[in-house]
Amino acid sequence: MNIKETLTKLIKDNNLSHASLAKKMGYKSPSSIGNVVIRNEMKAGMLIDICNELGYEIVIKPKYGDNKAERTIILDESTDVIDNRGKFERG
């Protein structure tokens, strides 16, 4: 499953629209989320923020080798940078 399909499913499973998720996340424009999902282009920080808002986490785990659990990483924080989609600065 690619990022576009994954986010579309997560948003639908949470009974939200792109616009309602954008508003919930503090974006000024309702199309802020929809545009990046539709284009299937997004920075890792925005993906992490969306997943956090929806109550999901991004897990990176090795495909091969021993001690997979010990080598698993959870991405759960992004830097607070104002982006060009009108996101407000967090306090």
A tleap script that builds the chain and sets N, CA, C and O, in Angstrom:
source leaprc.protein.ff14SB
mol = sequence {
  NMET ASN ILE LYS GLU THR LEU THR LYS LEU
  ILE LYS ASP ASN ASN LEU SER HIE ALA SER
  LEU ALA LYS LYS MET GLY TYR LYS SER PRO
  SER SER ILE GLY ASN VAL VAL ILE ARG ASN
  GLU MET LYS ALA GLY MET LEU ILE ASP ILE
  CYS ASN GLU LEU GLY TYR GLU ILE VAL ILE
  LYS PRO LYS TYR GLY ASP ASN LYS ALA GLU
  ARG THR ILE ILE LEU ASP GLU SER THR ASP
  VAL ILE ASP ASN ARG GLY LYS PHE GLU ARG
  CGLY
}
set mol.1.N position { 0.858 -1.173 0.000 }
set mol.1.CA position { 0.000 0.000 0.000 }
set mol.1.C position { 0.902 1.233 0.000 }
set mol.1.O position { 1.866 1.300 0.763 }
set mol.2.N position { 0.589 2.208 -0.856 }
set mol.2.CA position { 1.408 3.416 -0.894 }
set mol.2.C position { 0.874 4.453 0.106 }
set mol.2.O position { -0.143 4.227 0.762 }
set mol.3.N position { 1.568 5.579 0.213 }
set mol.3.CA position { 1.200 6.597 1.202 }
set mol.3.C position { -0.199 7.152 0.924 }
set mol.3.O position { -0.989 7.328 1.851 }
set mol.4.N position { -0.505 7.424 -0.328 }
set mol.4.CA position { -1.817 7.969 -0.680 }
set mol.4.C position { -2.935 7.020 -0.253 }
set mol.4.O position { -3.909 7.445 0.368 }
set mol.5.N position { -2.797 5.746 -0.581 }
set mol.5.CA position { -3.811 4.760 -0.215 }
set mol.5.C position { -3.930 4.612 1.301 }
set mol.5.O position { -5.028 4.506 1.847 }
set mol.6.N position { -2.781 4.607 1.962 }
set mol.6.CA position { -2.766 4.460 3.417 }
set mol.6.C position { -3.468 5.627 4.097 }
set mol.6.O position { -4.324 5.422 4.957 }
set mol.7.N position { -3.108 6.855 3.716 }
set mol.7.CA position { -3.727 8.028 4.349 }
set mol.7.C position { -5.206 8.126 4.026 }
set mol.7.O position { -6.002 8.500 4.887 }
set mol.8.N position { -5.586 7.798 2.805 }
set mol.8.CA position { -7.002 7.817 2.443 }
set mol.8.C position { -7.767 6.857 3.332 }
set mol.8.O position { -8.849 7.194 3.814 }
set mol.9.N position { -7.228 5.665 3.559 }
set mol.9.CA position { -7.883 4.679 4.424 }
set mol.9.C position { -7.947 5.164 5.871 }
set mol.9.O position { -8.990 5.051 6.515 }
set mol.10.N position { -6.836 5.704 6.387 }
set mol.10.CA position { -6.826 6.181 7.772 }
set mol.10.C position { -7.832 7.307 7.983 }
set mol.10.O position { -8.539 7.334 8.990 }
set mol.11.N position { -7.893 8.230 7.036 }
set mol.11.CA position { -8.825 9.352 7.147 }
set mol.11.C position { -10.265 8.840 7.104 }
set mol.11.O position { -11.105 9.268 7.896 }
set mol.12.N position { -10.542 7.936 6.187 }
set mol.12.CA position { -11.889 7.354 6.069 }
set mol.12.C position { -12.249 6.562 7.321 }
set mol.12.O position { -13.362 6.692 7.832 }
set mol.13.N position { -11.323 5.741 7.824 }
set mol.13.CA position { -11.572 4.927 9.019 }
set mol.13.C position { -11.854 5.776 10.250 }
set mol.13.O position { -12.496 5.312 11.193 }
set mol.14.N position { -11.380 7.015 10.246 }
set mol.14.CA position { -11.618 7.937 11.365 }
set mol.14.C position { -12.792 8.874 11.103 }
set mol.14.O position { -12.992 9.851 11.825 }
set mol.15.N position { -13.570 8.567 10.056 }
set mol.15.CA position { -14.760 9.348 9.701 }
set mol.15.C position { -14.454 10.830 9.526 }
set mol.15.O position { -15.205 11.691 9.985 }
set mol.16.N position { -13.337 11.116 8.853 }
set mol.16.CA position { -12.938 12.491 8.602 }
set mol.16.C position { -12.840 12.726 7.101 }
set mol.16.O position { -12.799 11.784 6.309 }
set mol.17.N position { -12.804 13.974 6.736 }
set mol.17.CA position { -12.488 14.378 5.359 }
set mol.17.C position { -11.117 15.041 5.403 }
set mol.17.O position { -10.585 15.319 6.477 }
set mol.18.N position { -10.553 15.290 4.225 }
set mol.18.CA position { -9.281 16.023 4.184 }
set mol.18.C position { -9.450 17.373 4.861 }
set mol.18.O position { -8.589 17.798 5.631 }
set mol.19.N position { -10.559 18.048 4.575 }
set mol.19.CA position { -10.795 19.388 5.136 }
set mol.19.C position { -10.944 19.343 6.655 }
set mol.19.O position { -10.389 20.187 7.358 }
set mol.20.N position { -11.692 18.361 7.166 }
set mol.20.CA position { -11.889 18.302 8.623 }
set mol.20.C position { -10.588 17.936 9.340 }
set mol.20.O position { -10.333 18.413 10.446 }
set mol.21.N position { -9.774 17.098 8.718 }
set mol.21.CA position { -8.478 16.769 9.320 }
set mol.21.C position { -7.564 17.987 9.304 }
set mol.21.O position { -6.864 18.249 10.282 }
set mol.22.N position { -7.565 18.730 8.204 }
set mol.22.CA position { -6.750 19.942 8.120 }
set mol.22.C position { -7.142 20.923 9.226 }
set mol.22.O position { -6.280 21.506 9.883 }
set mol.23.N position { -8.442 21.096 9.424 }
set mol.23.CA position { -8.921 22.004 10.469 }
set mol.23.C position { -8.510 21.499 11.850 }
set mol.23.O position { -8.053 22.274 12.690 }
set mol.24.N position { -8.672 20.219 12.077 }
set mol.24.CA position { -8.316 19.615 13.365 }
set mol.24.C position { -6.824 19.786 13.667 }
set mol.24.O position { -6.425 19.920 14.824 }
set mol.25.N position { -6.012 19.778 12.612 }
set mol.25.CA position { -4.571 19.909 12.788 }
set mol.25.C position { -4.113 21.360 12.815 }
set mol.25.O position { -2.929 21.622 13.025 }
set mol.26.N position { -5.023 22.312 12.608 }
set mol.26.CA position { -4.666 23.718 12.711 }
set mol.26.C position { -4.218 24.380 11.434 }
set mol.26.O position { -3.642 25.467 11.477 }
set mol.27.N position { -4.465 23.757 10.295 }
set mol.27.CA position { -4.117 24.384 9.020 }
set mol.27.C position { -5.145 25.450 8.675 }
set mol.27.O position { -6.330 25.300 8.971 }
set mol.28.N position { -4.689 26.519 8.051 }
set mol.28.CA position { -5.588 27.608 7.665 }
set mol.28.C position { -6.448 27.221 6.472 }
set mol.28.O position { -7.608 27.623 6.389 }
set mol.29.N position { -5.893 26.448 5.552 }
set mol.29.CA position { -6.611 26.073 4.340 }
set mol.29.C position { -7.107 24.638 4.448 }
set mol.29.O position { -6.343 23.742 4.807 }
set mol.30.N position { -8.386 24.411 4.138 }
set mol.30.CA position { -8.913 23.048 4.203 }
set mol.30.C position { -8.285 22.114 3.177 }
set mol.30.O position { -8.341 20.894 3.331 }
set mol.31.N position { -7.693 22.675 2.137 }
set mol.31.CA position { -7.085 21.833 1.108 }
set mol.31.C position { -5.656 21.420 1.453 }
set mol.31.O position { -5.029 20.682 0.692 }
set mol.32.N position { -5.137 21.880 2.578 }
set mol.32.CA position { -3.745 21.600 2.940 }
set mol.32.C position { -3.443 20.106 2.980 }
set mol.32.O position { -2.403 19.669 2.487 }
set mol.33.N position { -4.331 19.336 3.553 }
set mol.33.CA position { -4.132 17.888 3.634 }
set mol.33.C position { -4.470 17.240 2.299 }
set mol.33.O position { -3.707 16.417 1.795 }
set mol.34.N position { -5.603 17.607 1.729 }
set mol.34.CA position { -6.057 17.002 0.482 }
set mol.34.C position { -5.058 17.127 -0.646 }
set mol.34.O position { -4.837 16.170 -1.388 }
set mol.35.N position { -4.460 18.279 -0.785 }
set mol.35.CA position { -3.507 18.500 -1.876 }
set mol.35.C position { -2.304 17.564 -1.795 }
set mol.35.O position { -1.891 17.000 -2.809 }
set mol.36.N position { -1.744 17.395 -0.613 }
set mol.36.CA position { -0.565 16.538 -0.507 }
set mol.36.C position { -0.929 15.063 -0.620 }
set mol.36.O position { -0.144 14.271 -1.141 }
set mol.37.N position { -2.111 14.687 -0.138 }
set mol.37.CA position { -2.531 13.289 -0.259 }
set mol.37.C position { -2.812 12.953 -1.720 }
set mol.37.O position { -2.376 11.914 -2.214 }
set mol.38.N position { -3.528 13.817 -2.402 }
set mol.38.CA position { -3.877 13.575 -3.802 }
set mol.38.C position { -2.622 13.507 -4.672 }
set mol.38.O position { -2.518 12.650 -5.549 }
set mol.39.N position { -1.672 14.410 -4.430 }
set mol.39.CA position { -0.428 14.413 -5.206 }
set mol.39.C position { 0.499 13.277 -4.804 }
set mol.39.O position { 1.436 12.941 -5.528 }
set mol.40.N position { 0.227 12.682 -3.627 }
set mol.40.CA position { 1.059 11.601 -3.107 }
set mol.40.C position { 2.485 12.071 -2.871 }
set mol.40.O position { 3.441 11.316 -3.049 }
set mol.41.N position { 2.615 13.343 -2.464 }
set mol.41.CA position { 3.915 13.928 -2.148 }
set mol.41.C position { 3.830 14.577 -0.780 }
set mol.41.O position { 3.010 15.468 -0.558 }
set mol.42.N position { 4.665 14.140 0.124 }
set mol.42.CA position { 4.656 14.774 1.429 }
set mol.42.C position { 5.969 14.523 2.138 }
set mol.42.O position { 6.640 13.515 1.919 }
set mol.43.N position { 6.315 15.466 2.989 }
set mol.43.CA position { 7.517 15.336 3.797 }
set mol.43.C position { 7.225 14.395 4.958 }
set mol.43.O position { 6.083 14.256 5.395 }
set mol.44.N position { 8.271 13.761 5.442 }
set mol.44.CA position { 8.118 12.809 6.542 }
set mol.44.C position { 7.476 13.458 7.762 }
set mol.44.O position { 6.659 12.830 8.436 }
set mol.45.N position { 7.834 14.705 8.054 }
set mol.45.CA position { 7.276 15.388 9.222 }
set mol.45.C position { 5.770 15.530 9.148 }
set mol.45.O position { 5.077 15.359 10.151 }
set mol.46.N position { 5.258 15.841 7.972 }
set mol.46.CA position { 3.813 15.977 7.825 }
set mol.46.C position { 3.134 14.618 7.967 }
set mol.46.O position { 2.070 14.519 8.578 }
set mol.47.N position { 3.732 13.581 7.413 }
set mol.47.CA position { 3.187 12.231 7.543 }
set mol.47.C position { 3.123 11.827 9.012 }
set mol.47.O position { 2.126 11.263 9.462 }
set mol.48.N position { 4.176 12.113 9.748 }
set mol.48.CA position { 4.208 11.808 11.184 }
set mol.48.C position { 3.125 12.589 11.914 }
set mol.48.O position { 2.428 12.027 12.759 }
set mol.49.N position { 2.970 13.884 11.603 }
set mol.49.CA position { 1.948 14.709 12.252 }
set mol.49.C position { 0.543 14.172 11.988 }
set mol.49.O position { -0.284 14.119 12.898 }
set mol.50.N position { 0.273 13.776 10.746 }
set mol.50.CA position { -1.045 13.236 10.407 }
set mol.50.C position { -1.282 11.939 11.174 }
set mol.50.O position { -2.349 11.748 11.757 }
set mol.51.N position { -0.301 11.058 11.174 }
set mol.51.CA position { -0.452 9.793 11.892 }
set mol.51.C position { -0.656 10.029 13.386 }
set mol.51.O position { -1.500 9.380 14.005 }
set mol.52.N position { 0.099 10.940 13.963 }
set mol.52.CA position { -0.077 11.260 15.381 }
set mol.52.C position { -1.488 11.771 15.649 }
set mol.52.O position { -2.125 11.357 16.618 }
set mol.53.N position { -1.977 12.661 14.803 }
set mol.53.CA position { -3.309 13.232 14.976 }
set mol.53.C position { -4.394 12.145 14.907 }
set mol.53.O position { -5.404 12.224 15.607 }
set mol.54.N position { -4.178 11.147 14.068 }
set mol.54.CA position { -5.161 10.078 13.895 }
set mol.54.C position { -4.947 8.910 14.857 }
set mol.54.O position { -5.711 7.945 14.850 }
set mol.55.N position { -3.908 9.001 15.682 }
set mol.55.CA position { -3.661 7.959 16.672 }
set mol.55.C position { -2.904 6.750 16.129 }
set mol.55.O position { -3.082 5.632 16.613 }
set mol.56.N position { -2.068 6.975 15.131 }
set mol.56.CA position { -1.251 5.912 14.553 }
set mol.56.C position { 0.214 6.280 14.687 }
set mol.56.O position { 0.556 7.436 14.936 }
set mol.57.N position { 1.075 5.289 14.521 }
set mol.57.CA position { 2.505 5.539 14.534 }
set mol.57.C position { 3.147 4.865 13.333 }
set mol.57.O position { 2.616 3.898 12.786 }
set mol.58.N position { 4.282 5.382 12.940 }
set mol.58.CA position { 5.024 4.833 11.809 }
set mol.58.C position { 6.141 3.969 12.380 }
set mol.58.O position { 6.977 4.435 13.154 }
set mol.59.N position { 6.135 2.708 11.983 }
set mol.59.CA position { 7.110 1.750 12.490 }
set mol.59.C position { 8.043 1.341 11.356 }
set mol.59.O position { 7.599 0.964 10.272 }
set mol.60.N position { 9.328 1.421 11.625 }
set mol.60.CA position { 10.338 0.951 10.684 }
set mol.60.C position { 10.973 -0.275 11.316 }
set mol.60.O position { 11.540 -0.212 12.407 }
set mol.61.N position { 10.865 -1.396 10.605 }
set mol.61.CA position { 11.442 -2.624 11.148 }
set mol.61.C position { 12.234 -3.336 10.070 }
set mol.61.O position { 11.910 -3.245 8.885 }
set mol.62.N position { 13.262 -4.036 10.478 }
set mol.62.CA position { 14.082 -4.736 9.493 }
set mol.62.C position { 13.315 -5.896 8.862 }
set mol.62.O position { 12.488 -6.542 9.506 }
set mol.63.N position { 13.608 -6.139 7.596 }
set mol.63.CA position { 12.995 -7.270 6.904 }
set mol.63.C position { 13.707 -8.576 7.244 }
set mol.63.O position { 13.097 -9.644 7.277 }
set mol.64.N position { 14.988 -8.468 7.493 }
set mol.64.CA position { 15.803 -9.674 7.642 }
set mol.64.C position { 16.649 -9.605 8.904 }
set mol.64.O position { 16.821 -8.542 9.499 }
set mol.65.N position { 17.171 -10.757 9.298 }
set mol.65.CA position { 18.127 -10.814 10.393 }
set mol.65.C position { 17.497 -11.121 11.732 }
set mol.65.O position { 16.282 -11.275 11.860 }
set mol.66.N position { 18.353 -11.204 12.712 }
set mol.66.CA position { 17.945 -11.507 14.076 }
set mol.66.C position { 17.590 -10.227 14.821 }
set mol.66.O position { 17.867 -9.123 14.353 }
set mol.67.N position { 16.983 -10.392 15.971 }
set mol.67.CA position { 16.652 -9.290 16.874 }
set mol.67.C position { 15.841 -8.190 16.186 }
set mol.67.O position { 16.112 -7.004 16.375 }
set mol.68.N position { 14.858 -8.582 15.397 }
set mol.68.CA position { 14.041 -7.598 14.680 }
set mol.68.C position { 13.351 -6.631 15.638 }
set mol.68.O position { 13.285 -5.429 15.379 }
set mol.69.N position { 12.842 -7.161 16.739 }
set mol.69.CA position { 12.143 -6.299 17.704 }
set mol.69.C position { 13.088 -5.257 18.294 }
set mol.69.O position { 12.698 -4.104 18.477 }
set mol.70.N position { 14.303 -5.642 18.587 }
set mol.70.CA position { 15.274 -4.719 19.165 }
set mol.70.C position { 15.716 -3.654 18.171 }
set mol.70.O position { 16.117 -2.560 18.568 }
set mol.71.N position { 15.647 -3.964 16.894 }
set mol.71.CA position { 16.089 -3.037 15.859 }
set mol.71.C position { 14.935 -2.233 15.257 }
set mol.71.O position { 15.136 -1.472 14.311 }
set mol.72.N position { 13.741 -2.399 15.799 }
set mol.72.CA position { 12.572 -1.676 15.305 }
set mol.72.C position { 12.582 -0.245 15.830 }
set mol.72.O position { 12.928 0.006 16.984 }
set mol.73.N position { 12.197 0.685 14.962 }
set mol.73.CA position { 12.191 2.114 15.302 }
set mol.73.C position { 10.784 2.657 15.079 }
set mol.73.O position { 10.133 2.321 14.090 }
set mol.74.N position { 10.319 3.496 15.999 }
set mol.74.CA position { 9.024 4.160 15.852 }
set mol.74.C position { 9.271 5.646 15.629 }
set mol.74.O position { 9.878 6.322 16.460 }
set mol.75.N position { 8.787 6.145 14.486 }
set mol.75.CA position { 8.871 7.584 14.205 }
set mol.75.C position { 7.640 8.239 14.812 }
set mol.75.O position { 6.517 7.939 14.407 }
set mol.76.N position { 7.837 9.121 15.768 }
set mol.76.CA position { 6.680 9.723 16.412 }
set mol.76.C position { 6.810 11.215 16.669 }
set mol.76.O position { 5.910 11.821 17.250 }
set mol.77.N position { 7.901 11.807 16.250 }
set mol.77.CA position { 8.071 13.241 16.448 }
set mol.77.C position { 8.568 13.886 15.175 }
set mol.77.O position { 9.405 13.334 14.461 }
set mol.78.N position { 8.042 15.057 14.906 }
set mol.78.CA position { 8.554 15.837 13.785 }
set mol.78.C position { 8.946 17.202 14.309 }
set mol.78.O position { 8.525 17.609 15.392 }
set mol.79.N position { 9.746 17.898 13.543 }
set mol.79.CA position { 10.164 19.230 13.957 }
set mol.79.C position { 9.027 20.213 13.736 }
set mol.79.O position { 8.245 20.062 12.797 }
set mol.80.N position { 8.935 21.189 14.570 }
set mol.80.CA position { 7.895 22.207 14.456 }
set mol.80.C position { 8.379 23.327 13.546 }
set mol.80.O position { 8.967 24.305 14.007 }
set mol.81.N position { 8.131 23.180 12.282 }
set mol.81.CA position { 8.541 24.160 11.287 }
set mol.81.C position { 7.296 24.637 10.558 }
set mol.81.O position { 6.457 23.823 10.172 }
set mol.82.N position { 7.165 25.923 10.367 }
set mol.82.CA position { 6.039 26.453 9.609 }
set mol.82.C position { 6.246 26.084 8.148 }
set mol.82.O position { 7.305 26.348 7.578 }
set mol.83.N position { 5.247 25.483 7.553 }
set mol.83.CA position { 5.404 25.083 6.161 }
set mol.83.C position { 4.669 26.053 5.237 }
set mol.83.O position { 4.038 27.007 5.693 }
set mol.84.N position { 4.760 25.800 3.959 }
set mol.84.CA position { 4.184 26.723 2.977 }
set mol.84.C position { 2.691 26.500 2.752 }
set mol.84.O position { 2.111 27.112 1.854 }
set mol.85.N position { 2.064 25.649 3.537 }
set mol.85.CA position { 0.636 25.418 3.402 }
set mol.85.C position { -0.176 26.189 4.455 }
set mol.85.O position { -1.373 25.952 4.613 }
set mol.86.N position { 0.471 27.099 5.162 }
set mol.86.CA position { -0.243 27.940 6.107 }
set mol.86.C position { -0.431 27.345 7.474 }
set mol.86.O position { -1.307 27.777 8.222 }
set mol.87.N position { 0.373 26.359 7.817 }
set mol.87.CA position { 0.252 25.751 9.137 }
set mol.87.C position { 0.685 26.746 10.192 }
set mol.87.O position { 1.706 27.417 10.042 }
set mol.88.N position { -0.084 26.842 11.250 }
set mol.88.CA position { 0.277 27.771 12.313 }
set mol.88.C position { 1.447 27.204 13.120 }
set mol.88.O position { 1.680 25.995 13.147 }
set mol.89.N position { 2.162 28.095 13.765 }
set mol.89.CA position { 3.291 27.678 14.578 }
set mol.89.C position { 2.782 27.125 15.895 }
set mol.89.O position { 1.892 27.704 16.519 }
set mol.90.N position { 3.344 26.010 16.314 }
set mol.90.CA position { 2.948 25.417 17.600 }
set mol.90.C position { 3.645 26.115 18.735 }
set mol.90.O position { 4.751 26.633 18.582 }
set mol.91.N position { 2.988 26.126 19.881 }
set mol.91.CA position { 3.546 26.791 21.041 }
set mol.91.C position { 4.383 25.980 21.899 }
set mol.91.O position { 4.895 26.471 22.905 }
savepdb mol mol.pdb
quit
